[in-house]
């Protein structure tokens, strides 16, 4: 498609950090190759990004919100599964008889930021009620988050896209194989007559089907 001579179309997007790290860049690659567009990514938790759309700060967002926002359309993208992991050495030190609630609330965990509830959700799934306050490091970097766990400083939640190889090679272990928190992701965007927004939507939905679990 010929794009020379056209002005750039700027599209602001609200996206969660894990999607940015593991699949969104691959998903928008065909779109950017064919369109003269500038994408302005705004990163927040997947349970918070829809607020940016409601407030008019972005034209589209990736969110766990399953209901369409007024004036917007919605497309299901797929899901990301999160599991509770640590290094074998960390587990041997802090969970010598397997993870228990008593040990879990004493061991150092890892949390992405103040909106991140994944570790709490995994512990709740495993044990029921858990304290709201856990001893935890806070590290809002997807790349360094995984590295921090593999260095043995904490236990935490990782998406399958990041943990599968580490689990297969034995660098990490699944602390609760019977537990998994699933984040179902949806694309929300303004219901506008916009060819470029339509093409971005098609690119995201098409690629998500091959990069995410159904």
N, C-alpha and C positions, 0 to 999 in steps of 0.2 A: 504494500500500500504506500502510495506517495505521500509523505508528510512534510517535505521540505517547503518552506514558505509559509506554513501554517503557524499560528501562535500556539504556545503550549497551553493545554488545558490542565489546570491544577485541581487535584482531588485529594481532600483530606480524609484519612481513614483512621478509625479507632481499632487497634489490634492488640491482642494479648501477647506477652513476650514470648511464650513458647511457640505460638503460631509463627511469629516473625523468625524465630530461630530455626524451626524445623520444616516449614512447608510453604509459607506465604510467598517468599522470594521466588521459589520455583514456580509458584502458581501465577504470579504476575509477569513472569518473564515473557511469555508469548504476547501478552497484552502490550507491554512496553516496546517490544520489537516492532509492533504494527501500528502503534499510536503515539502521537507527539503529546505525551502527557507527563506531568510531574506529580508524583505521589508524596504526600506529606503524612508520614506515619506518626500517630500519637499512641503511645503504649500505656496500657493499664490492664488491670486484672480482667479476665473474661467475663466476670460477673458485674463489672463496672463500666465497660466500654459503651453500653447502650445509653448511658447518661450523656455522653458526649453527643450522640446523635439526637437525643431529645432536646439538648440545649443548643442545637444548631452549630456545634463546633466542628463536626465532620459530616461528610456526605454519605458515608457508609461505615459499618463496623462489624467486627466478628465478635459474637457474644454467645453466652449460654442461654440467653433469654429466648424461650420457645414461642412466645406470642408476638405477633407483629406490632410494631409501634405505630401509632396513628400517623397517617400520611406516608407510611413507608411500606416497602415490600420485603418479603423474607424468603430465604432459600436455605434448606438444610445442607450442611457441608459434610459432616462426618463427626467422628468422635476421637478423642485422645484419652487413653487409659493411663492412669497413674498408679504406681506401686511404691510401697515403703521399702527402702533399700539401705544397705550400708556395706562397708568392706567386711570380709570375714574376720579380720583382726578386731575391728570395732565391735562386732557382734560377740566375739569371744570375751572381750573385756567387759562390756556393759550388759550383755544378754547371755550369760553363760549357759542358762538352761532354756534358751529360747526367749523371745520377747514376752514380757509380762507388763501389766500396767504399772506395777510397783517400780520396775526398772525403767520403763519408758519415761516416767515423769521425773526421773533422776538423770537420765542420759542427755547429753547435749544434742538437740535437734537442729535442723536447718530450715529456715522459713525465708521465702523470697522477699516479701514486704508485708506491710501491715494489713493488706487486703487478702493475703494468701492464707486460705483455710484448708489446704489439701492435707497437710500432715494431721491436723485435728480431725478431719473427716475420716482419714484412714484409721486413726487410733479409735475413733468413735465406732467405726464399723467393726473393729476387732474386739473392743472391750466394753462398748456402751458409753456411759458417761465418763468424760475425761476432764481434768481441770482446764480452765480457759488459759491459764498462764503456764507455759512450759519453759524449761530452760532451753533457750534456742539462740543460735546465731541468726542474724538477718543479713542476707546477701542478694541484692536486686540485680544480679547478672546471670543470665541463663548459662553462658559458657562457664563462668567461674563457679556457679552453683554446683554443677555436676562434678567439676574438678575438686571442689571442697569436700564433697562426699567421698570421692575416690581416693583422696589423700588421707581419709580416715579420721577427719575432725568431727564428724557428726553423722547422724542418720537423717533421712528425709525422703521426700516424694520425688520421683522422676517419671516422666512420660515414657511409654514403651519405645518411642522413636529414639530416645536417648539411652535407655537402660538395656535394651535387648542384647546388644553385642557385649556390654560389660558383664551382664549376667551369664551369657554363654561362655565367656572366657574365664569366669570365676573371679574377676576383679571385684564384683559386687555380688551380694546374695539378697534374695527376696525375703524380708523378715516376716512377712505374713502372706504366704502364697494364696491363701483363701480370701484375701481382701484386694479390692481394686476400686478406685474411684474413677468414674467415667465422666468426662466433660463433653457433652454434646454441643457442637458448635454450629451457629447459624450466621448467615450473612444477612444483615439488614441494610437497606439503603433507601434514600428518598425515592418516592414514586414519581419520578420526573421523566419527561420525554427527552432522553439524552442518549445519543448513540454511543458516546464514549463510556458512560456509566453502564449501559447495557453490555458493552463488550467486556468491560472489567468484570461485571457479574458473571458472564459466561465463562471467562477465563478462570475465575476463582472456583466456580462450581465444578467445572470440568476437571481441573487439576486436583481439587480436594478429593474427588471420588477415587483417584488413583494414589493419593498421598496419605489419606486418612482412612481409618476403618469405618465401615458403613454403619 
